[in-house]
């Protein structure tokens, strides 16, 4: 009897990671969601991640750690959050090595379950200029898993899946609607609170994506 494939999904609670979760579920994977409390400005996204995992019938785990040296506006409240950035400049919301850290935790989890894949909602089109959201980075990290893990040296390296990496935000939203992702549960805003601020870079990208898709944002 063929075993159902397993995937560890990096679930932030945002639109992209939730959509990536539902993409791999539709592909037949049994999904295990993994979120992180790393000292970010608010925990609203973590509460939403848990709700999304529950809605998708996926086990949910959270890892807590701290980056005491900060180095990001998402970790240091003394730094102002930018309202608009371009892909030519890495913004202050970049958290140093964040996806390297997240993927490393996910790789350890995947080896133990065991799982065939790690899923990340990284995107290199409608993104904020983060270097660790690019296909080039993910390919390099895949090589690291092949050479630096037990499964990798045995020829069974965990695959990194980034199903949204080449999609625009409007394409991601249309995919989410088609797969019935609970978009009303997703949280993209860099600030906490009862409702999105509408001013930060993440809110702007989300708003423009829904506008281009000609759809209303159910989270609003």
KADAWO-V978130 format. One record per pair of residues at least 12 apart in sequence whose ideal C-beta (glycine too) atoms are under 6 Angstrom apart, sorted by the first residue. I is the first residue (numbers start at 0). J is the second residue. D is the distance in whole Angstrom. If there is no record, write none. Layout:
# KADAWO-V978130
I | J | D
I | J | D
This chain:
# KADAWO-V978130
3 | 29 | 5
4 | 28 | 5
4 | 115 | 5
5 | 29 | 5
5 | 112 | 6
5 | 114 | 4
6 | 23 | 5
6 | 28 | 4
6 | 30 | 5
6 | 114 | 6
6 | 116 | 4
6 | 118 | 5
7 | 31 | 5
7 | 33 | 6
7 | 105 | 5
7 | 108 | 5
7 | 109 | 5
7 | 114 | 5
7 | 117 | 5
8 | 20 | 5
8 | 30 | 5
8 | 32 | 5
8 | 118 | 4
9 | 33 | 6
9 | 101 | 5
9 | 105 | 6
9 | 119 | 5
10 | 32 | 4
10 | 34 | 5
10 | 48 | 5
11 | 44 | 6
12 | 44 | 4
12 | 47 | 4
12 | 48 | 4
12 | 186 | 5
13 | 185 | 6
13 | 187 | 5
14 | 185 | 5
14 | 187 | 6
15 | 120 | 4
15 | 122 | 6
15 | 163 | 6
16 | 120 | 4
17 | 51 | 5
17 | 180 | 5
17 | 185 | 5
18 | 171 | 5
18 | 174 | 6
18 | 175 | 4
18 | 180 | 5
19 | 118 | 5
19 | 120 | 4
19 | 162 | 6
19 | 163 | 6
20 | 55 | 6
21 | 178 | 4
21 | 180 | 5
22 | 162 | 4
23 | 118 | 5
25 | 178 | 6
30 | 57 | 4
31 | 58 | 5
32 | 52 | 4
32 | 57 | 5
32 | 59 | 5
33 | 60 | 5
33 | 105 | 6
34 | 48 | 4
34 | 61 | 5
35 | 62 | 5
36 | 61 | 6
36 | 63 | 4
37 | 64 | 6
38 | 65 | 5
38 | 74 | 6
39 | 73 | 5
40 | 73 | 6
41 | 191 | 3
43 | 186 | 5
43 | 191 | 5
44 | 186 | 5
47 | 184 | 5
47 | 186 | 4
50 | 184 | 5
51 | 184 | 5
54 | 181 | 5
62 | 104 | 6
70 | 95 | 5
71 | 94 | 4
72 | 91 | 4
72 | 92 | 5
73 | 92 | 5
73 | 94 | 6
78 | 91 | 6
80 | 189 | 5
80 | 199 | 5
81 | 200 | 6
82 | 198 | 5
84 | 127 | 6
84 | 200 | 5
86 | 128 | 5
89 | 128 | 5
90 | 127 | 5
93 | 129 | 5
98 | 131 | 4
102 | 140 | 6
105 | 117 | 5
106 | 144 | 6
106 | 157 | 6
109 | 157 | 4
110 | 150 | 6
116 | 158 | 5
116 | 160 | 5
117 | 157 | 6
117 | 159 | 5
118 | 160 | 5
119 | 161 | 5
120 | 163 | 6
121 | 161 | 5
121 | 164 | 6
122 | 163 | 5
122 | 164 | 6
123 | 164 | 6
124 | 167 | 5
125 | 167 | 5
125 | 168 | 4
125 | 204 | 5
127 | 200 | 5
134 | 164 | 5
137 | 159 | 5
137 | 161 | 5
141 | 159 | 5
144 | 156 | 5
144 | 157 | 6
168 | 204 | 6
168 | 208 | 3
169 | 208 | 5
169 | 211 | 4
169 | 212 | 4
172 | 208 | 5
172 | 209 | 6
172 | 212 | 5
173 | 212 | 5
182 | 217 | 5
183 | 217 | 4
183 | 218 | 5
185 | 218 | 6
187 | 201 | 5
187 | 205 | 5
188 | 202 | 5
189 | 201 | 5
